[in-house]
Amino acid sequence: MPTSRFDRMLPWTGVLIGIAFAFDGYLETGPDTPDDPARLTWLATHQAIGIAAAIASAVLSLLMFFFAAAVRRALLARDHVTGSYAAVAYGGMIALAAGASADAALQLGALDAASRGHGDVVLTLGYLSEFSWIPWIVASAAMFLGLGIGALVTDALPRWLAVVTLVLGGLCLLGLPGIVVYLVSPLWFAATGIALARRSRPRREAPNAIAAPVAHPV
């Protein structure tokens, strides 16, 4: 399958996703409990941090579409029969992108409501945000399991990374241990992006290769 410059750049979006993921997940350190009285005050006095985290989540959502294309292409290049694993992984990433953009909207809505002193709106959006992990965990499970199994079968990723990906998918299904997946996801996206980028490099022919003799008609 021919590889264009754009195709070779796609996997590197995984590194950018890792940065955006860490920025969004680790930056906002305010009260998480929706009915915590300090939540309204924190959101009202930390508008810049909240907006930055929301923008990071939106950027993550956009980059996910490009990274999903890179993953799909890598799996299809080695699975010419069904493409089943590519479909599952790709669908999970698209769902994850949708969840990230929805989370950005919830964050911005809560910030706007807090700046106007609408505590009831902040409370409602807080409860919605508290359960936003459900679509995230479902989409992540599909992404990790589809890519993990597919990479083991097709060798699209180094074997150790494929095993780690599969384990992360299994942790998503266990509920509470999913927090581990959330914490290591930035590193996983960066490592997977680098691995895919290295494997998408075009192979160079050996300079001293001897051409096969061509038979001439007698």
C-alpha positions in Angstrom: 0.0 0.0 0.0 1.6 3.3 -1.0 2.4 5.7 1.8 2.0 9.4 1.3 3.6 12.1 3.5 0.2 12.8 5.0 -0.2 9.1 5.9 3.2 9.1 7.6 2.2 12.2 9.6 -1.0 10.7 10.9 0.5 8.5 13.6 2.2 11.4 15.2 -1.1 12.8 16.2 -1.0 10.1 19.0 1.8 12.1 20.6 -0.3 15.3 20.4 -3.3 13.4 21.9 -1.1 12.3 24.8 -0.2 15.9 25.5 -3.7 17.2 25.2 -5.0 14.3 27.3 -2.5 15.0 30.1 -3.2 18.7 29.9 -7.0 18.2 30.2 -6.9 15.5 32.8 -4.2 16.8 35.1 -4.8 20.5 34.9 -8.2 20.9 36.4 -7.7 20.1 40.1 -10.8 21.7 41.6 -13.5 19.9 43.7 -15.0 17.0 41.8 -18.1 16.4 43.9 -21.1 18.1 42.2 -22.8 19.3 45.4 -19.6 20.6 47.0 -20.2 24.3 47.9 -16.6 25.1 47.0 -17.1 23.9 43.4 -19.0 27.0 42.4 -16.4 29.3 43.9 -13.5 27.3 42.3 -15.1 27.4 38.9 -15.8 31.2 39.1 -12.3 32.0 40.3 -10.4 29.6 38.0 -11.9 30.5 34.6 -8.7 30.5 32.7 -7.7 27.0 33.9 -11.1 25.6 33.2 -11.2 27.1 29.7 -7.7 25.8 28.9 -8.8 22.3 30.0 -11.9 22.5 27.9 -9.9 23.6 24.8 -7.5 20.7 25.4 -10.4 18.3 25.4 -11.8 19.8 22.2 -8.4 19.6 20.5 -8.1 16.0 21.7 -11.4 15.2 20.1 -10.2 16.6 16.7 -6.9 14.9 16.8 -8.6 11.6 17.6 -10.2 11.5 14.1 -6.7 11.6 12.5 -5.3 9.1 14.9 -8.2 6.8 14.3 -7.4 6.9 10.5 -3.8 6.0 11.3 -4.8 3.0 13.4 -7.3 1.8 10.8 -4.8 2.1 8.0 -2.2 0.2 10.0 -4.5 -2.7 10.7 -6.0 -2.9 7.2 -2.6 -2.9 5.7 -2.0 -6.3 7.4 -5.5 -7.7 7.5 -6.7 -7.9 3.9 -9.4 -10.5 4.6 -12.0 -9.0 7.0 -10.8 -5.8 8.6 -12.9 -6.6 11.7 -10.3 -5.4 14.3 -9.8 -2.2 12.4 -13.6 -1.5 12.4 -13.8 -2.1 16.2 -10.8 0.0 17.0 -11.8 2.8 14.6 -15.4 2.9 16.0 -14.1 3.1 19.5 -11.9 6.0 18.7 -14.7 7.9 16.9 -16.9 7.4 20.0 -14.1 8.5 22.2 -13.7 11.7 20.1 -17.5 12.4 20.5 -17.2 11.9 24.2 -14.3 14.3 24.5 -16.1 17.0 22.6 -19.2 16.5 24.8 -17.0 16.8 27.9 -15.6 20.0 26.6 -19.1 21.4 26.1 -20.0 20.4 29.7 -16.9 22.1 31.1 -17.6 25.3 29.2 -21.2 25.3 30.2 -20.3 24.9 33.9 -17.7 27.7 33.7 -20.2 30.1 32.1 -22.9 29.2 34.7 -20.4 29.7 37.5 -19.3 33.1 36.2 -23.0 34.2 36.2 -23.6 32.7 39.7 -26.1 30.0 38.5 -25.4 27.4 41.2 -28.3 25.2 40.2 -27.0 24.9 36.6 -23.5 24.2 37.9 -24.9 21.5 40.1 -26.9 19.9 37.2 -23.9 19.9 34.9 -21.7 18.6 37.7 -23.9 15.5 38.0 -23.8 15.0 34.2 -20.0 15.3 34.3 -19.7 12.9 37.2 -21.1 10.1 35.0 -19.4 11.1 31.8 -16.9 8.3 32.4 -19.5 5.8 31.1 -19.3 6.7 27.4 -15.5 7.2 27.9 -15.0 3.7 29.4 -17.2 2.0 26.7 -15.4 3.7 23.8 -12.0 3.1 25.4 -12.7 -0.6 25.9 -13.7 -0.9 22.2 -10.5 1.0 21.1 -8.1 -1.0 23.3 -9.6 -4.4 22.7 -10.0 -3.9 18.9 -6.5 -2.6 18.5 -4.9 -4.9 21.0 -6.3 -8.1 19.5 -5.8 -6.8 16.0 -2.2 -5.9 16.7 -1.5 -9.3 18.1 -2.9 -11.0 15.0 -1.5 -8.6 12.4 1.7 -7.4 14.1 0.7 -3.8 13.5 2.3 -2.9 16.9 5.3 -4.3 18.8 4.1 -7.4 20.7 4.7 -5.9 24.1 2.6 -2.8 23.2 -0.2 -5.0 21.8 -0.3 -6.9 25.1 -0.4 -3.7 27.1 -3.2 -2.4 24.9 -5.2 -5.6 25.5 -4.7 -5.4 29.2 -5.9 -1.8 29.3 -9.0 -2.9 27.4 -9.6 -5.6 30.0 -9.2 -3.1 32.8 -11.9 -0.9 31.2 -14.3 -3.8 31.7 -13.6 -4.1 35.4 -15.1 -0.8 36.4 -13.0 0.9 39.2 -9.6 -0.2 37.8 -10.5 1.9 34.8 -9.0 4.8 36.7 -5.6 3.2 36.0 -6.4 3.3 32.3 -7.3 7.0 32.5 -4.0 7.8 34.2 -1.7 5.9 31.8 -3.7 6.8 28.6 -1.5 9.9 27.8 1.6 7.6 27.8 -0.2 5.0 25.8 -1.3 7.4 23.1 2.2 8.8 22.7 3.9 5.3 22.7 1.4 3.9 20.2 1.7 7.0 17.9 5.5 6.6 17.9 5.3 2.9 17.2 2.9 3.4 14.3 5.0 6.2 12.9 8.1 4.0 12.9 6.3 1.1 11.2 4.8 3.4 8.5 8.2 4.4 7.2 8.7 3.3 3.6 11.2 0.6 3.2 14.3 1.4 1.2 15.7 -1.2 -1.2 19.2 -2.4 -0.6 21.6 -0.3 -2.7 23.7 -3.4 -3.7 20.7 -5.5 -4.6 21.4 -7.5 -7.8 18.6 -7.4 -10.3 17.1 -10.7 -11.4 18.2 -11.8 -14.9 15.7 -11.1 -17.6 15.1 -13.9 -20.0 15.3 -12.8 -23.7 13.5 -14.6 -26.4 15.8 -16.7 -28.6 
